[in-house]
Amino acid sequence: MRLSSAIQTTAFSVPSEFDALRKHIDPQWVEEALAATGFASLRRRRLPADQVVWLVLGMALMRNESIGRVATMLKLAMPSGTATTTLAPSALVQARQRLSDEPLEYLFALASRTWADRGAREFAWKGLALYGIDGTTIRVPDTPENWAAFGGQAGNGVRAGSAYPTVRMVALMALRSHVLAAARFGPYASGEVTLAAGLWDALPDDSLVVMDRNFTAARDLHRIATGGRNRHWLIRVKTALKLKRVARVGEKDFLVELKVTPAMRKLAPGLPDTIQMREIRYRKPGFQESRLITSLLDPKKHAAAELVGLYHERWELELGFDEIKTHQLAREEAIRSRTPTGVRQELWGIALAYNLIRIEMERAAAEVGVEPTRISFVSALSLIRTKWVVWSMAPLSPGRIPEHLLDMRQELGHLLLPERRTERRYPRVVKLKMSNYDKKWVRRPRAN
């Protein structure tokens, strides 16, 4: 039996609420991900690989449930068993180990770029799909294997360093739908710019990526501009960045050049002598003057005031990280997996599950005629989790599933947020004081 056929024949054994998210993933994508990474095993005495994929996604959605409970709610079973068969915890652990992390990574890449591009095109800015890129960190369980693979923050005379091993993540997001288009994970010691180098190819043609001051390397700017058709960037830069003014095109609006140094050319031999760009200076009340640089050189087609406003949509990426870490992961100290392969598998599952929630919110937003960011992620996540629990305890007949999915989407449509108030600002301050207790000292193995 082909994997896609196996998925189709067991489709209604998945709780109908989870089916609301499952329908966004083409079964062929799961089949391709398993086959391309060499994990398409169909041995009948093992939990099939396609079911393990959904187990990992279920773990990402139901953070407060054990893995065994998630498997029960998904009604996962051995091929020779029945939908009521209870799987031993050891069988679930072994199934995850057999699956590894590669199929989830492949599936995320295959599905998410399609989803992100669709939303970015629908809510484009002057014909350009709007993306953002930035980094964050995620704590993982305190095991010797995770410390060796990922490391953490080094201590100093004031602070004792990381309490948990820490993974660094850099993500490319469609800013107006919050759908992740691509992501990279690495050890804590990895630089954000280093990880981002693997994401530039995910930028589609006719796009604009908004970035913060860390992403000003000449090789990356050149790669964005030349790696596709009509690809542009918009970045806030540090005051120390030296640019040569070529012409003035408006008030505090200049055409400038960035000189490529010998050190830059050594890293990327194909760079030109200079990179042409536009510099815009502006100041918001209560803040110091800021500088933006962009590859959009025409001040008539792309006015400075519009670009200033557009840059601040970069914050949507920070809100997306908050949705994942604070709400989807419930601010837990660390994710579940105790091995590096399990960590990577779980992280890809978390990213994919987040996108599935966002896609369902996108459809709900279309029903009521608003942008996806006007739907409350917190309320949508709570509704999806609640529906899943209720429906897993009271299975529905297949004929009633469309009715209940439409009902859920209509409920999501009522979870509208008010329009953003752009005049509001919140300075970055510490809300809760750190504890005065001494930190627990444990000797950690050094990261490789």
C-alpha positions as CSV (number, residue, x, y, z in Angstrom):
1,M,0.0,0.0,0.0
2,R,1.3,3.5,-0.9
3,L,1.9,5.8,2.0
4,S,-0.6,8.4,0.6
5,S,-3.2,5.6,0.4
6,A,-2.5,4.6,4.0
7,I,-3.1,8.2,5.1
8,Q,-6.3,8.5,3.2
9,T,-7.7,5.2,4.5
10,T,-7.0,6.3,8.1
11,A,-8.1,9.9,7.7
12,F,-11.2,9.6,9.7
13,S,-9.5,7.9,12.6
14,V,-7.9,11.3,13.3
15,P,-10.0,13.4,15.6
16,S,-12.0,15.8,13.5
17,E,-10.6,18.9,15.2
18,F,-7.0,17.8,14.2
19,D,-8.4,17.0,10.8
20,A,-9.1,20.7,10.5
21,L,-5.4,21.2,10.4
22,R,-4.5,17.9,8.6
23,K,-6.4,18.9,5.5
24,H,-3.9,21.7,4.8
25,I,-1.1,19.2,4.3
26,D,-1.3,17.3,1.0
27,P,-0.8,13.6,1.7
28,Q,1.6,13.5,-1.2
29,W,3.8,15.9,0.8
30,V,4.1,13.5,3.7
31,E,4.8,10.6,1.3
32,E,7.5,12.7,-0.5
33,A,9.1,13.8,2.8
34,L,9.3,10.2,4.0
35,A,10.5,8.7,0.7
36,A,13.0,11.5,0.0
37,T,14.7,11.1,3.4
38,G,14.6,7.3,3.4
39,F,12.1,6.8,6.2
40,A,9.2,5.3,4.3
41,S,9.1,2.0,6.2
42,L,5.9,0.0,6.0
43,R,6.8,-2.8,8.5
44,R,3.5,-3.9,9.9
45,R,4.7,-4.5,13.5
46,R,5.7,-0.9,13.9
47,L,3.8,2.4,14.1
48,P,3.8,3.6,10.5
49,A,6.0,6.6,9.8
50,D,3.1,8.8,8.6
51,Q,1.3,8.4,11.9
52,V,4.5,9.3,13.8
53,V,4.6,12.6,11.8
54,W,1.1,13.4,13.2
55,L,2.2,12.4,16.6
56,V,5.0,15.0,16.5
57,L,2.5,17.6,15.3
58,G,0.1,16.6,18.1
59,M,2.9,17.0,20.7
60,A,3.5,20.5,19.3
61,L,-0.1,21.5,19.7
62,M,-1.0,19.9,23.1
63,R,2.0,21.0,25.2
64,N,0.2,20.2,28.5
65,E,-0.5,16.5,27.5
66,S,1.8,13.6,27.8
67,I,3.0,11.9,24.5
68,G,0.9,8.8,25.4
69,R,-2.2,11.0,25.9
70,V,-1.6,12.7,22.6
71,A,-1.3,9.3,20.8
72,T,-4.6,8.3,22.4
73,M,-6.3,11.5,21.4
74,L,-5.1,10.9,17.8
75,K,-6.3,7.3,18.0
76,L,-2.9,6.1,16.7
77,A,-2.5,2.3,16.5
78,M,-0.4,-0.4,15.0
79,P,-1.5,-1.5,11.5
80,S,-2.7,-4.8,12.8
81,G,-4.5,-3.4,15.8
82,T,-7.7,-1.4,16.2
83,A,-8.2,2.3,16.8
84,T,-8.6,1.7,20.5
85,T,-5.3,-0.1,20.9
86,T,-3.2,1.6,23.6
87,L,0.4,2.1,22.5
88,A,3.1,1.6,25.1
89,P,5.2,4.7,25.9
90,S,8.3,2.8,24.8
91,A,6.8,2.1,21.4
92,L,6.1,5.9,20.9
93,V,9.7,6.7,21.9
94,Q,11.1,4.1,19.5
95,A,8.8,5.3,16.7
96,R,10.1,8.8,17.1
97,Q,13.7,7.6,17.1
98,R,13.1,5.6,13.9
99,L,11.6,8.6,12.2
100,S,14.5,10.9,13.0
101,D,14.2,14.7,12.2
102,E,14.8,14.7,8.5
103,P,11.2,14.0,7.3
104,L,9.8,16.8,9.5
105,E,12.4,19.2,8.2
106,Y,11.6,18.2,4.6
107,L,7.9,18.4,5.1
108,F,8.2,21.8,6.7
109,A,10.3,23.1,3.8
110,L,7.9,21.6,1.2
111,A,4.7,22.9,2.8
112,S,5.6,26.2,4.5
113,R,7.1,28.0,1.5
114,T,3.9,27.4,-0.4
115,W,1.7,28.6,2.5
116,A,3.9,31.7,3.2
117,D,4.1,32.8,-0.4
118,R,0.3,32.5,-0.9
119,G,-0.4,34.9,2.0
120,A,2.5,37.2,1.2
121,R,1.2,37.6,-2.4
122,E,-2.4,38.3,-1.2
123,F,-1.2,41.0,1.2
124,A,1.6,42.4,-0.9
125,W,3.0,45.9,-0.7
126,K,3.2,47.6,-4.2
127,G,3.5,44.2,-5.8
128,L,6.2,43.0,-3.4
129,A,5.6,40.1,-1.1
130,L,6.7,41.3,2.4
131,Y,9.0,39.1,4.5
132,G,11.0,39.5,7.7
133,I,14.0,37.7,9.1
134,D,15.3,37.5,12.6
135,G,16.6,35.2,15.3
136,T,15.6,33.9,18.7
137,T,16.6,31.1,21.1
138,I,14.8,28.1,22.6
139,R,15.8,26.2,25.7
140,V,16.0,22.4,25.5
141,P,16.2,19.7,28.2
142,D,19.2,19.6,30.5
143,T,21.0,16.4,29.3
144,P,24.7,15.8,28.5
145,E,23.8,15.0,24.9
146,N,22.0,18.3,24.4
147,W,24.8,20.3,26.1
148,A,27.3,18.7,23.8
149,A,25.3,19.4,20.7
150,F,23.9,22.9,21.4
151,G,25.8,24.4,24.2
152,G,24.6,27.6,25.9
153,Q,25.5,31.1,27.1
154,A,28.8,31.3,28.8
155,G,29.0,32.7,32.3
156,N,30.8,35.7,33.6
157,G,31.4,37.6,36.8
158,V,27.9,38.7,37.1
159,R,25.8,35.9,35.7
160,A,26.4,32.1,35.7
161,G,25.4,31.5,32.1
162,S,22.7,29.3,30.7
163,A,20.7,27.0,33.0
164,Y,19.7,24.9,30.0
165,P,21.2,24.0,26.7
166,T,20.0,26.5,24.1
167,V,19.2,26.2,20.4
168,R,19.5,29.3,18.2
169,M,16.9,29.7,15.5
170,V,16.6,32.1,12.6
171,A,13.3,32.3,10.7
172,L,12.0,33.9,7.5
173,M,8.3,34.9,8.0
174,A,5.6,36.4,5.8
175,L,5.0,39.5,7.9
176,R,1.3,40.0,7.1
177,S,0.2,36.5,7.8
178,H,2.9,35.4,10.4
179,V,3.4,32.2,8.4
180,L,7.0,30.9,8.6
181,A,8.5,30.4,5.2
182,A,11.8,28.9,6.2
183,A,13.9,28.4,9.3
184,R,17.3,27.2,10.5
185,F,18.4,25.8,13.8
186,G,21.9,25.5,15.2
187,P,24.0,25.5,18.4
188,Y,23.8,28.6,20.6
189,A,27.3,29.6,19.5
190,S,26.0,29.9,15.9
191,G,25.7,33.5,14.6
192,E,22.3,34.7,13.3
193,V,24.0,35.9,10.1
194,T,25.6,32.5,9.6
195,L,22.3,30.7,10.0
196,A,20.5,33.3,7.8
197,A,22.8,32.5,4.9
198,G,20.8,29.3,4.4
199,L,17.5,31.2,4.1
200,W,18.2,33.6,1.2
201,D,17.2,31.1,-1.4
202,A,13.8,30.8,0.1
203,L,13.0,34.5,-0.8
204,P,10.7,34.5,-3.8
205,D,10.9,36.8,-6.8
206,D,9.2,40.2,-6.4
207,S,9.7,40.4,-2.7
208,L,11.0,42.7,0.0
209,V,12.7,41.4,3.2
210,V,12.8,43.6,6.3
211,M,15.7,43.1,8.7
212,D,17.3,44.6,11.7
213,R,20.8,46.0,12.1
214,N,22.6,42.6,12.4
215,F,22.0,41.7,8.7
216,T,24.1,44.3,6.9
217,A,26.9,42.1,5.5
218,A,27.7,43.1,1.9
219,R,27.7,39.5,0.7
220,D,24.2,39.0,2.0
221,L,22.8,42.2,0.5
222,H,24.4,41.3,-2.8
223,R,23.0,37.8,-2.7
224,I,19.5,39.0,-1.9
225,A,19.5,41.4,-4.8
226,T,21.1,39.1,-7.4
227,G,19.7,35.7,-6.2
228,G,16.3,36.2,-7.9
229,R,14.2,38.7,-9.9
230,N,13.2,41.9,-8.2
231,R,14.2,41.0,-4.7
232,H,14.8,43.9,-2.3
233,W,15.8,44.6,1.3
234,L,15.0,47.2,3.9
235,I,17.2,47.4,7.0
236,R,17.8,49.7,10.0
237,V,21.5,50.2,10.5
238,K,23.8,51.3,13.3
239,T,25.0,54.9,13.3
240,A,28.6,53.6,13.0
241,L,28.0,52.2,9.5
242,K,30.0,54.3,7.0
243,L,28.3,55.1,3.7
244,K,29.4,57.4,0.9
245,R,26.8,59.9,-0.2
246,V,26.3,60.1,-3.9
247,A,23.2,62.3,-4.3
248,R,20.4,63.8,-2.3
249,V,16.9,62.7,-3.5
250,G,14.7,64.2,-0.7
251,E,14.7,65.6,2.8
252,K,16.9,63.2,4.8
253,D,16.8,60.9,1.8
254,F,20.1,60.0,0.0
255,L,21.6,57.7,-2.6
256,V,24.7,56.2,-1.1
257,E,27.3,53.5,-1.7
258,L,28.8,50.9,0.6
259,K,32.4,50.2,-0.2
260,V,33.3,46.5,-0.3
261,T,36.5,46.0,1.7
262,P,39.2,43.5,1.0
263,A,38.0,41.4,4.0
264,M,34.5,41.3,2.5
265,R,35.8,40.3,-0.9
266,K,37.9,37.6,0.6
267,L,34.7,36.0,2.1
268,A,32.8,36.5,-1.2
269,P,35.1,36.9,-4.2
270,G,32.3,37.8,-6.6
271,L,31.3,41.1,-4.9
272,P,31.4,44.4,-6.8
273,D,33.6,47.3,-5.7
274,T,30.5,49.1,-4.2
275,I,26.9,48.3,-3.5
276,Q,24.4,51.0,-4.4
277,M,21.6,51.7,-1.9
278,R,19.4,54.4,-0.5
279,E,19.7,55.9,3.0
280,I,16.7,57.4,4.8
281,R,17.0,59.2,8.2
282,Y,14.0,59.7,10.4
283,R,13.2,60.4,14.1
284,K,10.2,59.3,16.1
285,P,9.2,61.3,19.1
286,G,11.1,60.2,22.2
287,F,13.7,58.3,20.2
288,Q,17.1,59.1,18.7
289,E,17.4,59.5,14.9
290,S,17.4,56.2,13.0
291,R,18.8,55.2,9.7
292,L,17.3,52.9,7.1
293,I,19.0,51.5,4.0
294,T,17.2,49.9,1.1
295,S,17.7,48.6,-2.4
296,L,14.5,50.5,-3.5
297,L,16.2,53.4,-5.1
298,D,13.3,55.3,-6.7
299,P,12.0,58.0,-4.2
300,K,8.9,58.6,-6.4
301,K,7.8,55.0,-6.5
302,H,8.8,54.2,-3.0
303,A,8.4,57.3,-0.8
304,A,10.6,57.6,2.3
305,A,7.6,58.0,4.7
306,E,6.1,54.8,3.4
307,L,9.3,52.9,3.8
308,V,9.7,54.2,7.4
309,G,6.2,52.9,8.2
310,L,6.8,49.7,6.4
311,Y,10.0,49.0,8.4
312,H,8.1,48.9,11.6
313,E,6.1,46.0,10.4
314,R,9.2,44.0,11.2
315,W,7.9,43.8,14.7
316,E,5.3,41.3,13.4
317,L,8.1,38.8,13.4
318,E,8.8,39.4,17.1
319,L,5.1,38.9,17.7
320,G,5.3,35.6,15.9
321,F,8.1,34.5,18.1
322,D,6.1,35.5,21.1
323,E,3.1,33.4,19.8
324,I,5.3,30.3,19.6
325,K,7.3,30.6,22.8
326,T,4.8,32.3,25.1
327,H,1.5,30.8,24.0
328,Q,2.1,27.6,21.9
329,L,4.9,26.4,24.1
330,A,3.1,27.8,27.2
331,R,6.4,29.4,28.4
332,E,7.7,26.1,29.5
333,E,11.3,26.1,30.8
334,A,12.3,23.8,27.9
335,I,10.8,21.6,25.2
336,R,10.4,17.8,25.7
337,S,13.1,16.0,23.8
338,R,16.2,14.8,25.6
339,T,18.4,14.0,22.6
340,P,19.7,16.3,19.8
341,T,17.8,14.4,17.1
342,G,14.6,14.5,19.1
343,V,15.1,18.2,19.7
344,R,15.4,18.9,16.0
345,Q,12.5,16.7,15.2
346,E,10.3,18.4,17.8
347,L,11.4,21.9,16.7
348,W,10.4,21.2,13.1
349,G,7.1,19.8,14.4
350,I,6.5,23.0,16.5
351,A,7.2,25.2,13.5
352,L,4.9,23.2,11.2
353,A,2.1,23.1,13.8
354,Y,2.4,26.8,14.3
355,N,2.0,27.3,10.5
356,L,-1.1,25.0,10.5
357,I,-2.7,27.2,13.2
358,R,-1.9,30.3,11.2
359,I,-3.3,28.8,8.0
360,E,-6.6,28.1,9.7
361,M,-6.6,31.6,11.1
362,E,-5.9,33.0,7.6
363,R,-9.0,31.2,6.2
364,A,-11.1,32.5,9.1
365,A,-9.8,36.0,8.4
366,A,-10.9,35.7,4.8
367,E,-14.4,34.7,5.9
368,V,-14.8,38.0,7.8
369,G,-12.7,40.1,5.3
370,V,-9.8,41.2,7.5
371,E,-6.0,40.6,7.5
372,P,-4.8,37.4,9.3
373,T,-3.1,39.5,12.0
374,R,-6.6,40.7,13.1
375,I,-7.4,37.2,14.4
376,S,-6.3,36.5,18.0
377,F,-3.7,33.8,18.0
378,V,-4.2,33.1,21.7
379,S,-7.9,32.6,21.4
380,A,-7.6,30.6,18.2
381,L,-5.0,28.2,19.8
382,S,-7.3,27.8,22.8
383,L,-10.3,27.1,20.6
384,I,-8.4,24.5,18.5
385,R,-7.1,22.7,21.6
386,T,-10.5,22.7,23.3
387,K,-12.3,21.4,20.2
388,W,-9.7,18.7,19.8
389,V,-10.1,17.5,23.4
390,V,-13.9,17.5,23.2
391,W,-14.2,15.9,19.8
392,S,-11.6,13.2,20.7
393,M,-13.9,12.1,23.5
394,A,-17.0,12.2,21.3
395,P,-16.1,11.0,17.8
396,L,-18.2,12.4,15.0
397,S,-19.4,10.6,11.9
398,P,-17.5,11.5,8.7
399,G,-20.6,13.2,7.3
400,R,-20.7,15.8,10.1
401,I,-17.1,16.8,9.9
402,P,-17.5,19.6,7.3
403,E,-20.3,21.0,9.4
404,H,-18.2,21.2,12.5
405,L,-15.1,22.6,10.7
406,L,-17.2,25.4,9.3
407,D,-18.6,26.0,12.7
408,M,-15.1,26.2,14.2
409,R,-14.0,28.6,11.5
410,Q,-17.0,30.8,12.1
411,E,-16.1,30.9,15.8
412,L,-12.5,31.9,14.9
413,G,-14.0,34.7,12.8
414,H,-15.4,36.2,16.0
415,L,-12.0,36.4,17.7
416,L,-11.2,39.7,16.1
417,L,-8.6,42.0,17.5
418,P,-9.0,45.8,17.2
419,E,-6.9,47.6,14.6
420,R,-3.3,48.3,15.6
421,R,-2.7,51.7,17.3
422,T,0.5,52.8,15.8
423,E,1.0,55.7,18.2
424,R,1.4,53.3,21.2
425,R,4.9,52.4,22.3
426,Y,6.3,50.3,25.0
427,P,10.0,50.9,26.1
428,R,12.0,47.8,26.6
429,V,12.2,47.3,30.3
430,V,12.4,44.5,32.8
431,K,8.9,43.8,34.3
432,L,10.0,41.2,36.9
433,K,13.1,41.4,38.9
434,M,15.4,38.4,38.7
435,S,15.7,36.2,41.8
436,N,18.3,37.0,44.5
437,Y,18.9,33.3,45.1
438,D,22.2,31.9,44.0
439,K,22.1,29.9,40.8
440,K,22.5,26.1,41.0
441,W,26.0,25.2,39.9
442,V,26.4,22.0,37.9
443,R,29.5,21.1,35.9
444,R,28.5,21.1,32.2
445,P,30.4,19.4,29.4
446,R,31.9,21.7,26.9
447,A,30.2,22.1,23.5
448,N,32.0,20.8,20.6
